[in-house]
């Protein structure tokens, strides 16, 4: 492995770790749902607090795969592919369902979907660059 490959693998590993931190912070925000944050985002209180908090579960568990991929992306291509699938499919599904259902606070759901798509795109770009090297 040459130095440029290590740097690219390092960038992918870093992006996967940062994506994990983002997901866990978002999960914590959902679980705590601080009123000041909800007001700042113009997000109405959820009708069912329990169901709303259940939406944090994938944000807690999916990043475990991201961390497996980040540990050694070159040796764990299955984890990188699964990470990409979670990010890209998750963003597309969240955005699609939000647009279809038009829930209160739609803009927040769409921003979360866009964030997943951006993370997925970044991971894919960094992985592709590492594979092509």
ROKE-453677 format. One record per atom (N, C-alpha, C): atom name; x, y, z. Coordinates in Angstrom, 3 decimals. Example, Ala and Ser with C-alpha at 12.3 -4.5 7.8 and 13.67 -1.06 7.14 Angstrom:
REM ROKE-453677
+------+----------+----------+----------+
! site !        X !        Y !        Z !
+------+----------+----------+----------+
!    N !   13.190 !   -5.690 !    7.800 !
!   CA !   12.300 !   -4.500 !    7.800 !
!    C !   13.200 !   -3.300 !    7.800 !
!    N !   12.850 !   -2.250 !    7.080 !
!   CA !   13.670 !   -1.060 !    7.140 !
!    C !   12.900 !    0.030 !    7.870 !
+------+----------+----------+----------+
REM end
This chain:
REM ROKE-453677
+------+----------+----------+----------+
! site !        X !        Y !        Z !
+------+----------+----------+----------+
!    N !    0.854 !   -1.176 !    0.000 !
!   CA !    0.000 !    0.000 !    0.000 !
!    C !    0.893 !    1.230 !    0.000 !
!    N !    0.696 !    2.136 !   -0.971 !
!   CA !    1.521 !    3.328 !   -1.028 !
!    C !    0.949 !    4.430 !   -0.142 !
!    N !    1.682 !    5.529 !   -0.022 !
!   CA !    1.282 !    6.611 !    0.883 !
!    C !   -0.047 !    7.235 !    0.473 !
!    N !   -0.287 !    7.391 !   -0.841 !
!   CA !   -1.548 !    8.021 !   -1.261 !
!    C !   -2.739 !    7.121 !   -0.947 !
!    N !   -2.564 !    5.811 !   -1.047 !
!   CA !   -3.646 !    4.887 !   -0.706 !
!    C !   -3.956 !    4.971 !    0.785 !
!    N !   -2.916 !    5.064 !    1.605 !
!   CA !   -3.128 !    5.181 !    3.049 !
!    C !   -3.887 !    6.469 !    3.359 !
!    N !   -3.514 !    7.568 !    2.684 !
!   CA !   -4.203 !    8.839 !    2.927 !
!    C !   -5.673 !    8.714 !    2.548 !
!    N !   -5.955 !    8.094 !    1.393 !
!   CA !   -7.350 !    7.944 !    0.969 !
!    C !   -8.110 !    7.038 !    1.929 !
!    N !   -7.499 !    5.928 !    2.310 !
!   CA !   -8.131 !    5.049 !    3.288 !
!    C !   -8.344 !    5.781 !    4.595 !
!    N !   -7.373 !    6.627 !    4.935 !
!   CA !   -7.485 !    7.427 !    6.146 !
!    C !   -8.637 !    8.411 !    6.060 !
!    N !   -8.822 !    9.022 !    4.897 !
!   CA !   -9.922 !    9.968 !    4.727 !
!    C !  -11.265 !    9.253 !    4.803 !
!    N !  -11.358 !    8.075 !    4.200 !
!   CA !  -12.598 !    7.300 !    4.288 !
!    C !  -12.867 !    6.902 !    5.734 !
!    N !  -11.836 !    6.428 !    6.401 !
!   CA !  -11.986 !    6.039 !    7.796 !
!    C !  -12.448 !    7.228 !    8.635 !
!    N !  -11.844 !    8.380 !    8.406 !
!   CA !  -12.237 !    9.580 !    9.145 !
!    C !  -13.682 !    9.970 !    8.846 !
!    N !  -14.074 !    9.933 !    7.580 !
!   CA !  -15.449 !   10.314 !    7.238 !
!    C !  -16.458 !    9.348 !    7.853 !
!    N !  -16.125 !    8.063 !    7.895 !
!   CA !  -17.019 !    7.084 !    8.530 !
!    C !  -17.131 !    7.349 !   10.031 !
!    N !  -16.029 !    7.700 !   10.659 !
!   CA !  -16.052 !    8.002 !   12.100 !
!    C !  -16.834 !    9.289 !   12.376 !
!    N !  -16.637 !   10.304 !   11.540 !
!   CA !  -17.396 !   11.551 !   11.715 !
!    C !  -18.884 !   11.318 !   11.477 !
!    N !  -19.205 !   10.466 !   10.501 !
!   CA !  -20.604 !   10.114 !   10.261 !
!    C !  -21.218 !    9.393 !   11.451 !
!    N !  -20.419 !    8.568 !   12.107 !
!   CA !  -20.879 !    7.894 !   13.320 !
!    C !  -21.188 !    8.917 !   14.409 !
!    N !  -20.281 !    9.860 !   14.608 !
!   CA !  -20.499 !   10.901 !   15.620 !
!    C !  -21.760 !   11.704 !   15.301 !
!    N !  -21.947 !   12.039 !   14.021 !
!   CA !  -23.156 !   12.769 !   13.609 !
!    C !  -24.413 !   11.967 !   13.969 !
!    N !  -24.433 !   10.682 !   13.622 !
!   CA !  -25.612 !    9.854 !   13.909 !
!    C !  -25.882 !    9.767 !   15.396 !
!    N !  -24.813 !    9.585 !   16.185 !
!   CA !  -25.020 !    9.450 !   17.626 !
!    C !  -25.478 !   10.769 !   18.256 !
!    N !  -24.992 !   11.898 !   17.739 !
!   CA !  -25.486 !   13.192 !   18.237 !
!    C !  -26.946 !   13.408 !   17.845 !
!    N !  -27.298 !   13.014 !   16.637 !
!   CA !  -28.686 !   13.125 !   16.209 !
!    C !  -29.575 !   12.208 !   17.046 !
!    N !  -29.121 !   10.996 !   17.323 !
!   CA !  -29.888 !   10.073 !   18.167 !
!    C !  -30.091 !   10.660 !   19.557 !
!    N !  -29.039 !   11.235 !   20.110 !
!   CA !  -29.145 !   11.856 !   21.429 !
!    C !  -30.135 !   13.019 !   21.409 !
!    N !  -30.098 !   13.796 !   20.335 !
!   CA !  -31.050 !   14.908 !   20.197 !
!    C !  -32.484 !   14.407 !   20.141 !
!    N !  -32.695 !   13.297 !   19.457 !
!   CA !  -34.043 !   12.723 !   19.371 !
!    C !  -34.474 !   12.187 !   20.738 !
!    N !  -33.569 !   11.493 !   21.399 !
!   CA !  -33.920 !   10.893 !   22.691 !
!    C !  -34.192 !   11.950 !   23.752 !
!    N !  -33.416 !   13.011 !   23.754 !
!   CA !  -33.613 !   14.068 !   24.743 !
!    C !  -34.664 !   15.081 !   24.303 !
!    N !  -34.748 !   15.306 !   22.998 !
!   CA !  -35.666 !   16.275 !   22.402 !
!    C !  -35.766 !   17.544 !   23.246 !
!    N !  -34.628 !   18.240 !   23.425 !
!   CA !  -34.678 !   19.449 !   24.253 !
!    C !  -35.614 !   20.490 !   23.641 !
!    N !  -36.499 !   21.040 !   24.453 !
!   CA !  -37.471 !   22.017 !   23.925 !
!    C !  -36.821 !   23.185 !   23.192 !
!    N !  -35.693 !   23.677 !   23.686 !
!   CA !  -35.040 !   24.811 !   23.017 !
!    C !  -34.602 !   24.428 !   21.609 !
!    N !  -34.055 !   23.216 !   21.440 !
!   CA !  -33.646 !   22.760 !   20.114 !
!    C !  -34.859 !   22.589 !   19.210 !
!    N !  -35.921 !   22.014 !   19.759 !
!   CA !  -37.142 !   21.817 !   18.970 !
!    C !  -37.689 !   23.172 !   18.493 !
!    N !  -37.670 !   24.154 !   19.368 !
!   CA !  -38.145 !   25.500 !   18.982 !
!    C !  -37.230 !   26.112 !   17.929 !
!    N !  -35.916 !   25.973 !   18.124 !
!   CA !  -34.955 !   26.552 !   17.183 !
!    C !  -35.113 !   25.960 !   15.790 !
!    N !  -35.467 !   24.685 !   15.725 !
!   CA !  -35.663 !   24.017 !   14.435 !
!    C !  -37.087 !   24.162 !   13.909 !
!    N !  -37.927 !   24.854 !   14.668 !
!   CA !  -39.349 !   24.988 !   14.315 !
!    C !  -39.972 !   23.606 !   14.118 !
!    N !  -39.615 !   22.692 !   15.011 !
!   CA !  -40.111 !   21.321 !   14.947 !
!    C !  -41.168 !   21.152 !   16.030 !
!    N !  -42.400 !   20.847 !   15.635 !
!   CA !  -43.462 !   20.723 !   16.637 !
!    C !  -43.252 !   19.510 !   17.539 !
!    N !  -43.777 !   19.580 !   18.759 !
!   CA !  -43.657 !   18.413 !   19.643 !
!    C !  -44.302 !   17.199 !   18.983 !
!    N !  -43.651 !   16.029 !   19.060 !
!   CA !  -44.222 !   14.839 !   18.432 !
!    C !  -45.522 !   14.426 !   19.110 !
!    N !  -46.440 !   13.900 !   18.311 !
!   CA !  -47.725 !   13.451 !   18.852 !
!    C !  -47.534 !   12.278 !   19.802 !
!    N !  -46.596 !   11.395 !   19.476 !
!   CA !  -46.319 !   10.235 !   20.318 !
!    C !  -44.828 !   10.219 !   20.632 !
!    N !  -44.479 !   10.612 !   21.833 !
!   CA !  -43.083 !   10.733 !   22.237 !
!    C !  -42.348 !    9.395 !   22.146 !
!    N !  -43.018 !    8.315 !   22.506 !
!   CA !  -42.383 !    6.992 !   22.456 !
!    C !  -41.995 !    6.612 !   21.032 !
!    N !  -42.934 !    6.747 !   20.101 !
!   CA !  -42.640 !    6.403 !   18.706 !
!    C !  -41.564 !    7.308 !   18.126 !
!    N !  -41.597 !    8.573 !   18.495 !
!   CA !  -40.579 !    9.504 !   18.031 !
!    C !  -39.198 !    9.053 !   18.510 !
!    N !  -39.106 !    8.648 !   19.762 !
!   CA !  -37.818 !    8.219 !   20.309 !
!    C !  -37.344 !    6.902 !   19.700 !
!    N !  -38.280 !    6.068 !   19.262 !
!   CA !  -37.888 !    4.824 !   18.589 !
!    C !  -37.122 !    5.096 !   17.294 !
!    N !  -37.364 !    6.253 !   16.682 !
!   CA !  -36.657 !    6.573 !   15.440 !
!    C !  -35.162 !    6.748 !   15.666 !
!    N !  -34.739 !    6.877 !   16.917 !
!   CA !  -33.308 !    7.003 !   17.212 !
!    C !  -32.589 !    5.661 !   17.148 !
!    N !  -33.327 !    4.563 !   17.197 !
!   CA !  -32.676 !    3.240 !   17.251 !
!    C !  -31.735 !    2.971 !   16.081 !
!    N !  -32.149 !    3.187 !   14.828 !
!   CA !  -31.186 !    2.950 !   13.735 !
!    C !  -29.962 !    3.857 !   13.838 !
!    N !  -30.150 !    5.049 !   14.374 !
!   CA !  -29.032 !    5.978 !   14.511 !
!    C !  -28.040 !    5.535 !   15.582 !
!    N !  -28.482 !    4.670 !   16.452 !
!   CA !  -27.593 !    4.121 !   17.473 !
!    C !  -26.868 !    2.888 !   16.941 !
!    N !  -27.593 !    2.020 !   16.230 !
!   CA !  -27.021 !    0.726 !   15.846 !
!    C !  -26.337 !    0.706 !   14.481 !
!    N !  -26.848 !    1.403 !   13.474 !
!   CA !  -26.200 !    1.388 !   12.158 !
!    C !  -24.742 !    1.860 !   12.221 !
!    N !  -24.438 !    2.881 !   13.023 !
!   CA !  -23.041 !    3.331 !   13.068 !
!    C !  -22.045 !    2.279 !   13.552 !
!    N !  -22.515 !    1.222 !   14.175 !
!   CA !  -21.590 !    0.146 !   14.547 !
!    C !  -20.974 !   -0.476 !   13.294 !
!    N !  -21.752 !   -0.538 !   12.223 !
!   CA !  -21.214 !   -1.022 !   10.944 !
!    C !  -20.230 !    0.003 !   10.383 !
!    N !  -20.554 !    1.300 !   10.533 !
!   CA !  -19.640 !    2.337 !   10.040 !
!    C !  -18.291 !    2.227 !   10.752 !
!    N !  -18.326 !    1.934 !   12.044 !
!   CA !  -17.077 !    1.801 !   12.792 !
!    C !  -16.293 !    0.560 !   12.353 !
!    N !  -16.997 !   -0.524 !   12.034 !
!   CA !  -16.320 !   -1.709 !   11.515 !
!    C !  -15.633 !   -1.379 !   10.196 !
!    N !  -16.303 !   -0.621 !    9.350 !
!   CA !  -15.707 !   -0.216 !    8.071 !
!    C !  -14.542 !    0.731 !    8.295 !
!    N !  -14.696 !    1.649 !    9.230 !
!   CA !  -13.649 !    2.644 !    9.485 !
!    C !  -12.376 !    2.019 !   10.039 !
!    N !  -12.506 !    0.911 !   10.755 !
!   CA !  -11.333 !    0.272 !   11.356 !
!    C !  -10.318 !   -0.149 !   10.295 !
!    N !  -10.810 !   -0.639 !    9.156 !
!   CA !   -9.919 !   -1.032 !    8.055 !
!    C !  -10.756 !   -1.182 !    6.790 !
!    N !  -11.027 !   -0.060 !    6.116 !
!   CA !  -11.901 !   -0.110 !    4.936 !
!    C !  -11.413 !   -1.071 !    3.850 !
!    N !  -10.111 !   -1.172 !    3.675 !
!   CA !   -9.577 !   -2.051 !    2.635 !
!    C !   -9.806 !   -3.522 !    2.932 !
!    N !   -9.767 !   -3.878 !    4.188 !
!   CA !   -9.936 !   -5.280 !    4.571 !
!    C !  -11.400 !   -5.642 !    4.811 !
!    N !  -12.261 !   -4.638 !    4.899 !
!   CA !  -13.680 !   -4.894 !    5.166 !
!    C !  -14.576 !   -4.225 !    4.132 !
!    N !  -14.435 !   -4.583 !    2.865 !
!   CA !  -15.269 !   -3.947 !    1.838 !
!    C !  -16.755 !   -4.213 !    2.068 !
!    N !  -17.103 !   -5.347 !    2.667 !
!   CA !  -18.507 !   -5.649 !    2.974 !
!    C !  -19.076 !   -4.581 !    3.909 !
!    N !  -18.268 !   -4.135 !    4.890 !
!   CA !  -18.747 !   -3.133 !    5.844 !
!    C !  -18.879 !   -1.767 !    5.172 !
!    N !  -17.973 !   -1.471 !    4.245 !
!   CA !  -18.072 !   -0.205 !    3.509 !
!    C !  -19.328 !   -0.223 !    2.642 !
!    N !  -19.564 !   -1.333 !    1.934 !
!   CA !  -20.763 !   -1.428 !    1.086 !
!    C !  -22.040 !   -1.324 !    1.917 !
!    N !  -22.063 !   -1.990 !    3.054 !
!   CA !  -23.238 !   -1.932 !    3.919 !
!    C !  -23.426 !   -0.521 !    4.473 !
!    N !  -22.336 !    0.138 !    4.810 !
!   CA !  -22.413 !    1.527 !    5.275 !
!    C !  -23.000 !    2.435 !    4.200 !
!    N !  -22.524 !    2.251 !    2.972 !
!   CA !  -23.059 !    3.036 !    1.859 !
!    C !  -24.542 !    2.748 !    1.655 !
!    N !  -24.920 !    1.496 !    1.735 !
!   CA !  -26.330 !    1.128 !    1.557 !
!    C !  -27.194 !    1.760 !    2.642 !
!    N !  -26.739 !    1.685 !    3.892 !
!   CA !  -27.507 !    2.297 !    4.989 !
!    C !  -27.671 !    3.792 !    4.756 !
!    N !  -26.584 !    4.462 !    4.425 !
!   CA !  -26.630 !    5.914 !    4.245 !
!    C !  -27.514 !    6.317 !    3.061 !
!    N !  -27.225 !    5.750 !    1.903 !
!   CA !  -27.912 !    6.185 !    0.691 !
!    C !  -29.370 !    5.733 !    0.668 !
!    N !  -29.622 !    4.482 !    1.007 !
!   CA !  -31.014 !    4.010 !    1.042 !
!    C !  -31.775 !    4.704 !    2.170 !
!    N !  -31.121 !    4.871 !    3.306 !
!   CA !  -31.782 !    5.548 !    4.430 !
!    C !  -32.174 !    6.973 !    4.084 !
!    N !  -31.264 !    7.703 !    3.457 !
!   CA !  -31.568 !    9.083 !    3.066 !
!    C !  -32.679 !    9.151 !    2.038 !
!    N !  -32.613 !    8.265 !    1.048 !
!   CA !  -33.647 !    8.251 !    0.007 !
!    C !  -35.006 !    7.859 !    0.585 !
!    N !  -35.011 !    6.843 !    1.443 !
!   CA !  -36.287 !    6.408 !    2.038 !
!    C !  -36.862 !    7.460 !    2.977 !
!    N !  -36.018 !    8.032 !    3.814 !
!   CA !  -36.504 !    9.069 !    4.733 !
!    C !  -37.066 !   10.247 !    3.945 !
!    N !  -36.332 !   10.692 !    2.945 !
!   CA !  -36.812 !   11.809 !    2.137 !
!    C !  -38.095 !   11.476 !    1.400 !
!    N !  -38.156 !   10.292 !    0.818 !
!   CA !  -39.351 !    9.884 !    0.084 !
!    C !  -40.574 !    9.759 !    0.972 !
!    N !  -40.406 !    9.104 !    2.106 !
!   CA !  -41.540 !    8.932 !    3.025 !
!    C !  -41.969 !   10.286 !    3.589 !
!    N !  -41.009 !   11.134 !    3.908 !
!   CA !  -41.354 !   12.457 !    4.441 !
!    C !  -42.126 !   13.274 !    3.404 !
!    N !  -41.686 !   13.236 !    2.158 !
!   CA !  -42.410 !   13.978 !    1.113 !
!    C !  -43.802 !   13.400 !    0.888 !
!    N !  -43.927 !   12.094 !    0.981 !
!   CA !  -45.218 !   11.444 !    0.791 !
!    C !  -46.166 !   11.752 !    1.948 !
!    N !  -45.671 !   11.646 !    3.195 !
!   CA !  -46.533 !   11.802 !    4.369 !
!    C !  -46.736 !   13.258 !    4.773 !
!    N !  -45.816 !   14.139 !    4.377 !
!   CA !  -45.897 !   15.555 !    4.728 !
!    C !  -46.120 !   15.766 !    6.236 !
!    N !  -45.251 !   15.206 !    7.092 !
!   CA !  -45.459 !   15.359 !    8.527 !
!    C !  -45.164 !   16.783 !    8.993 !
!    N !  -45.689 !   17.164 !   10.154 !
!   CA !  -45.264 !   18.449 !   10.726 !
!    C !  -43.748 !   18.415 !   10.931 !
!    N !  -43.083 !   19.512 !   10.644 !
!   CA !  -41.627 !   19.530 !   10.750 !
!    C !  -40.949 !   18.898 !    9.547 !
!    N !  -41.637 !   18.894 !    8.410 !
!   CA !  -41.120 !   18.270 !    7.191 !
!    C !  -39.695 !   18.714 !    6.876 !
!    N !  -39.411 !   19.990 !    7.055 !
!   CA !  -38.084 !   20.514 !    6.714 !
!    C !  -36.969 !   19.830 !    7.509 !
!    N !  -37.240 !   19.438 !    8.730 !
!   CA !  -36.224 !   18.765 !    9.543 !
!    C !  -35.959 !   17.363 !    9.000 !
!    N !  -37.027 !   16.654 !    8.635 !
!   CA !  -36.862 !   15.322 !    8.059 !
!    C !  -36.095 !   15.393 !    6.739 !
!    N !  -36.416 !   16.400 !    5.937 !
!   CA !  -35.722 !   16.538 !    4.657 !
!    C !  -34.246 !   16.890 !    4.851 !
!    N !  -33.941 !   17.709 !    5.844 !
!   CA !  -32.537 !   18.020 !    6.137 !
!    C !  -31.789 !   16.773 !    6.606 !
!    N !  -32.431 !   15.953 !    7.427 !
!   CA !  -31.805 !   14.709 !    7.881 !
!    C !  -31.583 !   13.765 !    6.700 !
!    N !  -32.553 !   13.687 !    5.800 !
!   CA !  -32.404 !   12.841 !    4.607 !
!    C !  -31.263 !   13.354 !    3.739 !
!    N !  -31.212 !   14.657 !    3.542 !
!   CA !  -30.134 !   15.246 !    2.744 !
!    C !  -28.778 !   14.985 !    3.392 !
!    N !  -28.707 !   15.098 !    4.703 !
!   CA !  -27.441 !   14.826 !    5.394 !
!    C !  -26.997 !   13.387 !    5.146 !
!    N !  -27.918 !   12.436 !    5.218 !
!   CA !  -27.559 !   11.043 !    4.941 !
!    C !  -27.045 !   10.880 !    3.516 !
!    N !  -27.696 !   11.520 !    2.566 !
!   CA !  -27.262 !   11.419 !    1.171 !
!    C !  -25.882 !   12.050 !    0.971 !
!    N !  -25.633 !   13.150 !    1.648 !
!   CA !  -24.320 !   13.802 !    1.548 !
!    C !  -23.248 !   12.918 !    2.179 !
!    N !  -23.513 !   12.387 !    3.383 !
!   CA !  -22.551 !   11.478 !    4.008 !
!    C !  -22.294 !   10.274 !    3.093 !
!    N !  -23.360 !    9.687 !    2.578 !
!   CA !  -23.213 !    8.531 !    1.693 !
!    C !  -22.409 !    8.867 !    0.453 !
!    N !  -22.676 !   10.016 !   -0.138 !
!   CA !  -21.922 !   10.453 !   -1.313 !
!    C !  -20.458 !   10.676 !   -1.004 !
!    N !  -20.174 !   11.281 !    0.135 !
!   CA !  -18.784 !   11.497 !    0.541 !
!    C !  -18.070 !   10.171 !    0.767 !
!    N !  -18.709 !    9.268 !    1.492 !
!   CA !  -18.103 !    7.948 !    1.732 !
!    C !  -17.851 !    7.227 !    0.399 !
!    N !  -18.836 !    7.276 !   -0.498 !
!   CA !  -18.693 !    6.594 !   -1.791 !
!    C !  -17.544 !    7.188 !   -2.599 !
!    N !  -17.449 !    8.502 !   -2.609 !
!   CA !  -16.369 !    9.166 !   -3.343 !
!    C !  -15.005 !    8.772 !   -2.782 !
!    N !  -14.882 !    8.805 !   -1.468 !
!   CA !  -13.602 !    8.462 !   -0.846 !
!    C !  -13.271 !    6.993 !   -1.050 !
!    N !  -14.271 !    6.127 !   -1.010 !
!   CA !  -14.022 !    4.698 !   -1.215 !
!    C !  -13.613 !    4.439 !   -2.656 !
!    N !  -14.311 !    5.078 !   -3.583 !
!   CA !  -13.994 !    4.897 !   -5.001 !
!    C !  -12.577 !    5.358 !   -5.308 !
!    N !  -12.194 !    6.494 !   -4.719 !
!   CA !  -10.824 !    6.982 !   -4.927 !
!    C !   -9.807 !    6.011 !   -4.357 !
!    N !  -10.126 !    5.419 !   -3.213 !
!   CA !   -9.210 !    4.452 !   -2.608 !
!    C !   -9.110 !    3.174 !   -3.414 !
!    N !  -10.226 !    2.714 !   -3.993 !
!   CA !  -10.242 !    1.489 !   -4.796 !
!    C !   -9.497 !    1.719 !   -6.106 !
!    N !   -9.650 !    2.907 !   -6.687 !
!   CA !   -9.029 !    3.211 !   -7.977 !
!    C !   -7.515 !    3.395 !   -7.870 !
!    N !   -7.023 !    3.650 !   -6.664 !
!   CA !   -5.578 !    3.941 !   -6.495 !
!    C !   -4.733 !    2.696 !   -6.671 !
+------+----------+----------+----------+
REM end
